[in-house]
Amino acid sequence: MFLENTVNHKEQFGWIEVICGSMFSGKTEELIRRLKRAQFAKQKVEIFKPAIDTRYHDEMVVSHNANEIRSTPVPAAANIAILAQGCDVVGIDEAQFFDDEIVRVCNDLANQGIRVIVAGLDMDFKGNPFGPMPALMATAEYVTKVHAVCTRTGNLANYSFRKTDNEKLVMLGETEEYEPLSRAAYYHAMRKDQEGK
């Protein structure tokens, strides 16, 4: 469970919060919830997302439940450092799509006294750690792993199973292309795929 960091005004350092999990687990929903609370508290908030993520909207971060918050699409993590100056809170969605520079950017922002909230997939469709997410989780003060519900067993799901034959690591998609699976269901689905090839 995430606990709000107590504020010590003598210490001018921020912190990093990572929200991770499979597709359809509520990562973006949780990110939006935290950011809206900060906005309600009259904190200066900026939200960023990778420019390649245009699934729902070009400029909004949108959850699967259609919850949304205005964001700034950026082509690279370095842009975030420039645009986040003077903020109290920085939100970053779909962090797995950024290069490893995102880790340095998040740590630099936290060292400047900014609360950084990052959401992203912790594993790719092959079940491997995804991009910069492991390094972000390692350097974060708080890590929240959220789970979907397995579409085949009803158990907790932490794998994003790709239902298409596309082998590209980055492939934007929704329920037509992906489904959340439990460990057992994912193992059986992957084994079936391998036998079919």
Disulfide bonds with the S-S distance in Angstrom:
none
